[in-house]
Amino acid sequence: MNPDEQQARIELRTWQLRMQRKPSFLNNFARRVQVRLNALLPEKVHQAITGAIKQMVRGVLFGSQHTTSRPLAEATFATREAEVRARIRDYRTMATAEGAVTGAGGFLLGLADFPLLIGLKIKLLFDIAALYGYDVKEFPERLYLLHIFQLAFSSQHTRNETYRRLATWDEYRHTLPADVHEFDWRTFQQEYRDYIDLAKMAQLVPVIGAAVGAVANYKLIEQLGDTAMNCYRLRHFATEDGTLLSPPTEISPQPV
């Protein structure tokens, strides 16, 4: 095994530990608060938000396949990783600039940041998949991207469950719905909205909106890129070794 793959395995092991960490007291408290806040919203509001995010994500998800490069073939693992890191930097720069502009533009432009950022995130996932050699024109691969998205932007409770699905993807993919409408969009939108609510609400505040928007978008793209890299590393080493890289021992939550 070359040094690049050795380093990737070390980073993957560390990431696996984070994905399997049990929810801490603070995680549980935050989840209870979010559940209560969501319960205050009328069902019609939940349905409207779910429908809006579903259509937004589906539009980007099925449109980006026509603008994504073909899967990168005959490339070394090190080359793929270098290309992916460069692509993450590019999208991070775009998202940072977009967050600063919309954050400085007041309430209406701040609201426009939401669909723009989702578009950048989904397009980044398509590019990363292609660089690792996967064809996003295949329906299961697009659902894989949705699971990566959910893993990156979820509470620790949902993260544990989503990680287990991705860690056993070859088996789990056979249980996937044949229609994207059957995907659990309600959980998807609630987890994503809850994850980014605080940062995005602060982005709407005058004066500090531009700085908050820039920093928040930078970190969100960084989080998504790191998650995607490690998910595809899981698949790479599973293919190379013939068996999935066994997960390390779970970490207990830190005391608060």
C-alpha beads as a LAMMPS data file, in Angstrom:
LAMMPS data file: protein, C-alpha beads

256 atoms
255 bonds

1 atom types
1 bond types

-500.0 500.0 xlo xhi
-500.0 500.0 ylo yhi
-500.0 500.0 zlo zhi

Masses

1 110.0

Atoms # bond

1 1 1 0.000 0.000 0.000
2 1 1 1.377 3.416 -0.960
3 1 1 1.693 6.348 1.509
4 1 1 -1.355 8.144 0.061
5 1 1 -3.611 5.178 0.723
6 1 1 -2.115 4.669 4.180
7 1 1 -2.889 8.291 5.079
8 1 1 -6.381 7.998 3.622
9 1 1 -7.038 4.917 5.768
10 1 1 -5.901 6.776 8.903
11 1 1 -8.209 9.705 8.109
12 1 1 -11.032 7.292 7.308
13 1 1 -10.677 5.503 10.647
14 1 1 -10.834 8.806 12.532
15 1 1 -13.919 9.813 10.553
16 1 1 -15.595 6.455 11.217
17 1 1 -15.198 7.036 14.932
18 1 1 -16.973 10.391 14.645
19 1 1 -19.807 8.901 12.625
20 1 1 -20.408 6.179 15.238
21 1 1 -20.117 8.360 18.326
22 1 1 -23.136 8.026 20.581
23 1 1 -25.217 11.194 20.980
24 1 1 -23.962 13.286 23.884
25 1 1 -26.124 14.971 26.508
26 1 1 -25.937 18.186 24.476
27 1 1 -26.962 16.312 21.298
28 1 1 -29.953 14.819 23.089
29 1 1 -30.971 18.166 24.571
30 1 1 -30.731 19.940 21.212
31 1 1 -32.747 17.183 19.565
32 1 1 -35.527 17.474 22.147
33 1 1 -35.676 21.229 21.601
34 1 1 -35.842 20.836 17.833
35 1 1 -38.562 18.188 18.097
36 1 1 -40.664 20.508 20.251
37 1 1 -40.134 23.440 17.901
38 1 1 -41.085 21.307 14.897
39 1 1 -44.186 20.132 16.749
40 1 1 -45.333 23.761 17.024
41 1 1 -45.457 24.109 13.243
42 1 1 -48.764 23.160 11.613
43 1 1 -48.734 20.031 9.469
44 1 1 -49.461 22.117 6.363
45 1 1 -46.278 24.094 6.972
46 1 1 -44.237 20.882 7.286
47 1 1 -45.757 19.576 4.066
48 1 1 -45.022 22.835 2.269
49 1 1 -41.385 22.925 3.424
50 1 1 -40.875 19.245 2.625
51 1 1 -42.385 19.701 -0.826
52 1 1 -40.285 22.773 -1.559
53 1 1 -36.984 21.165 -0.531
54 1 1 -37.905 17.934 -2.289
55 1 1 -38.544 19.716 -5.582
56 1 1 -35.476 21.897 -5.148
57 1 1 -33.133 18.978 -4.486
58 1 1 -34.714 16.745 -7.132
59 1 1 -34.375 19.500 -9.711
60 1 1 -30.671 19.876 -9.038
61 1 1 -30.160 16.148 -8.537
62 1 1 -31.599 15.172 -11.901
63 1 1 -30.419 18.248 -13.771
64 1 1 -26.777 18.115 -12.704
65 1 1 -26.296 14.698 -14.284
66 1 1 -26.358 16.418 -17.670
67 1 1 -23.611 18.896 -16.730
68 1 1 -21.279 16.537 -14.866
69 1 1 -18.181 15.138 -16.477
70 1 1 -17.897 11.463 -17.309
71 1 1 -16.508 9.210 -14.579
72 1 1 -12.737 9.527 -14.324
73 1 1 -11.244 6.265 -15.528
74 1 1 -7.740 4.799 -15.322
75 1 1 -6.543 7.154 -12.588
76 1 1 -4.576 6.361 -9.456
77 1 1 -6.145 6.778 -6.052
78 1 1 -3.747 9.648 -5.286
79 1 1 -4.741 11.445 -8.493
80 1 1 -8.434 11.095 -7.693
81 1 1 -7.954 12.442 -4.177
82 1 1 -5.899 15.402 -5.405
83 1 1 -8.569 16.277 -7.984
84 1 1 -11.317 15.981 -5.365
85 1 1 -9.497 18.266 -2.926
86 1 1 -9.012 20.840 -5.674
87 1 1 -12.696 20.669 -6.589
88 1 1 -13.719 21.134 -2.945
89 1 1 -11.501 24.239 -2.751
90 1 1 -13.153 25.656 -5.881
91 1 1 -16.679 25.129 -4.560
92 1 1 -15.672 26.421 -1.138
93 1 1 -14.480 29.646 -2.742
94 1 1 -17.704 30.003 -4.741
95 1 1 -19.892 29.279 -1.715
96 1 1 -17.946 31.724 0.467
97 1 1 -18.378 34.527 -2.068
98 1 1 -22.051 33.688 -2.566
99 1 1 -22.680 33.682 1.193
100 1 1 -20.979 37.052 1.611
101 1 1 -22.964 38.658 -1.208
102 1 1 -26.362 37.303 -0.158
103 1 1 -25.608 38.006 3.503
104 1 1 -24.791 41.618 2.726
105 1 1 -27.903 42.044 0.570
106 1 1 -30.470 41.979 3.351
107 1 1 -33.365 39.692 4.116
108 1 1 -34.504 38.845 0.580
109 1 1 -31.041 38.057 -0.756
110 1 1 -30.332 36.128 2.450
111 1 1 -33.304 33.902 1.690
112 1 1 -32.000 33.378 -1.851
113 1 1 -28.842 31.849 -0.380
114 1 1 -30.736 28.699 0.627
115 1 1 -31.487 27.301 -2.873
116 1 1 -28.203 28.615 -4.283
117 1 1 -26.182 26.804 -1.625
118 1 1 -28.127 23.567 -2.091
119 1 1 -27.343 23.745 -5.813
120 1 1 -23.620 24.157 -5.130
121 1 1 -23.622 21.285 -2.647
122 1 1 -25.378 18.836 -4.952
123 1 1 -23.190 19.813 -7.902
124 1 1 -20.076 19.299 -5.758
125 1 1 -21.272 15.795 -4.862
126 1 1 -21.795 14.980 -8.546
127 1 1 -18.275 16.126 -9.375
128 1 1 -16.746 14.161 -6.505
129 1 1 -18.603 11.008 -7.534
130 1 1 -17.333 11.338 -11.113
131 1 1 -13.747 11.909 -9.933
132 1 1 -13.898 8.697 -7.898
133 1 1 -15.112 6.903 -11.022
134 1 1 -18.855 6.536 -10.360
135 1 1 -21.548 7.204 -12.962
136 1 1 -24.169 9.542 -11.485
137 1 1 -26.539 8.777 -14.357
138 1 1 -27.336 5.561 -12.509
139 1 1 -30.272 6.011 -10.145
140 1 1 -28.679 4.197 -7.138
141 1 1 -25.655 6.485 -7.382
142 1 1 -27.886 9.552 -7.134
143 1 1 -29.541 8.090 -4.049
144 1 1 -26.055 7.461 -2.655
145 1 1 -25.404 11.194 -3.012
146 1 1 -28.593 11.955 -1.092
147 1 1 -27.403 9.727 1.733
148 1 1 -24.020 11.494 1.804
149 1 1 -25.847 14.822 1.979
150 1 1 -27.976 13.563 4.852
151 1 1 -24.955 12.153 6.677
152 1 1 -23.163 15.504 6.465
153 1 1 -26.061 17.610 7.714
154 1 1 -27.898 15.628 10.373
155 1 1 -28.089 15.248 14.120
156 1 1 -25.892 12.586 15.664
157 1 1 -28.926 10.301 16.007
158 1 1 -29.671 10.315 12.278
159 1 1 -25.961 10.334 11.460
160 1 1 -25.449 6.996 13.243
161 1 1 -28.248 5.365 11.240
162 1 1 -27.226 6.901 7.901
163 1 1 -23.602 5.865 8.410
164 1 1 -24.633 2.251 8.943
165 1 1 -26.501 2.316 5.639
166 1 1 -23.537 3.741 3.761
167 1 1 -21.086 1.364 5.459
168 1 1 -23.106 -1.572 4.101
169 1 1 -24.120 0.043 0.834
170 1 1 -23.702 -3.033 -1.388
171 1 1 -26.355 -4.801 0.668
172 1 1 -28.498 -1.783 1.500
173 1 1 -28.795 -0.586 -2.108
174 1 1 -30.975 -3.606 -2.912
175 1 1 -33.591 -2.288 -0.461
176 1 1 -33.718 1.189 -2.014
177 1 1 -37.012 2.477 -3.425
178 1 1 -37.419 2.297 -7.176
179 1 1 -38.923 5.777 -7.189
180 1 1 -37.228 8.852 -5.720
181 1 1 -40.648 9.996 -4.457
182 1 1 -40.443 7.168 -1.894
183 1 1 -37.291 8.633 -0.336
184 1 1 -37.838 9.903 3.230
185 1 1 -37.949 13.577 2.285
186 1 1 -39.606 14.615 5.556
187 1 1 -36.654 13.491 7.673
188 1 1 -34.232 14.795 5.043
189 1 1 -35.605 18.359 5.121
190 1 1 -36.080 18.499 8.892
191 1 1 -32.555 17.313 9.642
192 1 1 -31.007 19.651 7.075
193 1 1 -33.066 22.632 8.201
194 1 1 -32.356 21.989 11.879
195 1 1 -28.623 21.578 11.200
196 1 1 -28.163 24.917 9.435
197 1 1 -30.944 26.999 11.044
198 1 1 -28.783 28.936 13.494
199 1 1 -26.108 29.930 10.995
200 1 1 -28.596 30.864 8.288
201 1 1 -30.797 32.890 10.649
202 1 1 -27.720 34.843 11.765
203 1 1 -26.927 35.498 8.103
204 1 1 -30.145 37.547 7.831
205 1 1 -29.008 39.965 10.550
206 1 1 -27.913 43.355 9.151
207 1 1 -24.221 44.320 9.361
208 1 1 -22.935 40.853 10.355
209 1 1 -24.836 38.977 7.631
210 1 1 -22.029 39.077 5.058
211 1 1 -19.366 37.752 7.439
212 1 1 -21.667 35.097 8.863
213 1 1 -22.782 33.990 5.399
214 1 1 -19.213 33.673 4.153
215 1 1 -17.980 31.692 7.164
216 1 1 -21.079 29.474 7.351
217 1 1 -20.937 28.541 3.661
218 1 1 -17.196 27.878 3.874
219 1 1 -17.682 25.457 6.762
220 1 1 -20.744 23.759 5.239
221 1 1 -18.930 23.013 1.973
222 1 1 -15.877 21.836 3.914
223 1 1 -18.103 19.511 5.965
224 1 1 -19.796 18.093 2.880
225 1 1 -16.514 17.593 1.027
226 1 1 -14.918 15.757 3.944
227 1 1 -17.974 13.521 4.335
228 1 1 -18.096 12.686 0.626
229 1 1 -14.380 11.860 0.453
230 1 1 -14.618 9.423 3.337
231 1 1 -17.778 7.782 1.986
232 1 1 -16.034 7.085 -1.325
233 1 1 -12.920 5.936 0.514
234 1 1 -15.107 3.319 2.190
235 1 1 -16.183 2.045 -1.213
236 1 1 -12.672 2.200 -2.641
237 1 1 -11.125 0.108 0.110
238 1 1 -14.057 -2.302 0.070
239 1 1 -13.411 -2.921 -3.628
240 1 1 -9.639 -3.106 -3.181
241 1 1 -9.679 -5.425 -0.164
242 1 1 -12.681 -7.481 -1.164
243 1 1 -14.269 -6.730 2.206
244 1 1 -15.423 -3.540 3.849
245 1 1 -12.875 -1.815 6.022
246 1 1 -14.032 -2.871 9.479
247 1 1 -15.208 0.027 11.625
248 1 1 -13.229 0.837 14.754
249 1 1 -14.652 0.728 18.248
250 1 1 -17.322 3.293 18.950
251 1 1 -16.415 6.330 21.045
252 1 1 -18.536 7.173 24.059
253 1 1 -19.844 10.745 24.275
254 1 1 -17.677 13.269 26.053
255 1 1 -18.996 14.571 29.392
256 1 1 -20.457 18.056 29.347

Bonds

1 1 1 2
2 1 2 3
3 1 3 4
4 1 4 5
5 1 5 6
6 1 6 7
7 1 7 8
8 1 8 9
9 1 9 10
10 1 10 11
11 1 11 12
12 1 12 13
13 1 13 14
14 1 14 15
15 1 15 16
16 1 16 17
17 1 17 18
18 1 18 19
19 1 19 20
20 1 20 21
21 1 21 22
22 1 22 23
23 1 23 24
24 1 24 25
25 1 25 26
26 1 26 27
27 1 27 28
28 1 28 29
29 1 29 30
30 1 30 31
31 1 31 32
32 1 32 33
33 1 33 34
34 1 34 35
35 1 35 36
36 1 36 37
37 1 37 38
38 1 38 39
39 1 39 40
40 1 40 41
41 1 41 42
42 1 42 43
43 1 43 44
44 1 44 45
45 1 45 46
46 1 46 47
47 1 47 48
48 1 48 49
49 1 49 50
50 1 50 51
51 1 51 52
52 1 52 53
53 1 53 54
54 1 54 55
55 1 55 56
56 1 56 57
57 1 57 58
58 1 58 59
59 1 59 60
60 1 60 61
61 1 61 62
62 1 62 63
63 1 63 64
64 1 64 65
65 1 65 66
66 1 66 67
67 1 67 68
68 1 68 69
69 1 69 70
70 1 70 71
71 1 71 72
72 1 72 73
73 1 73 74
74 1 74 75
75 1 75 76
76 1 76 77
77 1 77 78
78 1 78 79
79 1 79 80
80 1 80 81
81 1 81 82
82 1 82 83
83 1 83 84
84 1 84 85
85 1 85 86
86 1 86 87
87 1 87 88
88 1 88 89
89 1 89 90
90 1 90 91
91 1 91 92
92 1 92 93
93 1 93 94
94 1 94 95
95 1 95 96
96 1 96 97
97 1 97 98
98 1 98 99
99 1 99 100
100 1 100 101
101 1 101 102
102 1 102 103
103 1 103 104
104 1 104 105
105 1 105 106
106 1 106 107
107 1 107 108
108 1 108 109
109 1 109 110
110 1 110 111
111 1 111 112
112 1 112 113
113 1 113 114
114 1 114 115
115 1 115 116
116 1 116 117
117 1 117 118
118 1 118 119
119 1 119 120
120 1 120 121
121 1 121 122
122 1 122 123
123 1 123 124
124 1 124 125
125 1 125 126
126 1 126 127
127 1 127 128
128 1 128 129
129 1 129 130
130 1 130 131
131 1 131 132
132 1 132 133
133 1 133 134
134 1 134 135
135 1 135 136
136 1 136 137
137 1 137 138
138 1 138 139
139 1 139 140
140 1 140 141
141 1 141 142
142 1 142 143
143 1 143 144
144 1 144 145
145 1 145 146
146 1 146 147
147 1 147 148
148 1 148 149
149 1 149 150
150 1 150 151
151 1 151 152
152 1 152 153
153 1 153 154
154 1 154 155
155 1 155 156
156 1 156 157
157 1 157 158
158 1 158 159
159 1 159 160
160 1 160 161
161 1 161 162
162 1 162 163
163 1 163 164
164 1 164 165
165 1 165 166
166 1 166 167
167 1 167 168
168 1 168 169
169 1 169 170
170 1 170 171
171 1 171 172
172 1 172 173
173 1 173 174
174 1 174 175
175 1 175 176
176 1 176 177
177 1 177 178
178 1 178 179
179 1 179 180
180 1 180 181
181 1 181 182
182 1 182 183
183 1 183 184
184 1 184 185
185 1 185 186
186 1 186 187
187 1 187 188
188 1 188 189
189 1 189 190
190 1 190 191
191 1 191 192
192 1 192 193
193 1 193 194
194 1 194 195
195 1 195 196
196 1 196 197
197 1 197 198
198 1 198 199
199 1 199 200
200 1 200 201
201 1 201 202
202 1 202 203
203 1 203 204
204 1 204 205
205 1 205 206
206 1 206 207
207 1 207 208
208 1 208 209
209 1 209 210
210 1 210 211
211 1 211 212
212 1 212 213
213 1 213 214
214 1 214 215
215 1 215 216
216 1 216 217
217 1 217 218
218 1 218 219
219 1 219 220
220 1 220 221
221 1 221 222
222 1 222 223
223 1 223 224
224 1 224 225
225 1 225 226
226 1 226 227
227 1 227 228
228 1 228 229
229 1 229 230
230 1 230 231
231 1 231 232
232 1 232 233
233 1 233 234
234 1 234 235
235 1 235 236
236 1 236 237
237 1 237 238
238 1 238 239
239 1 239 240
240 1 240 241
241 1 241 242
242 1 242 243
243 1 243 244
244 1 244 245
245 1 245 246
246 1 246 247
247 1 247 248
248 1 248 249
249 1 249 250
250 1 250 251
251 1 251 252
252 1 252 253
253 1 253 254
254 1 254 255
255 1 255 256
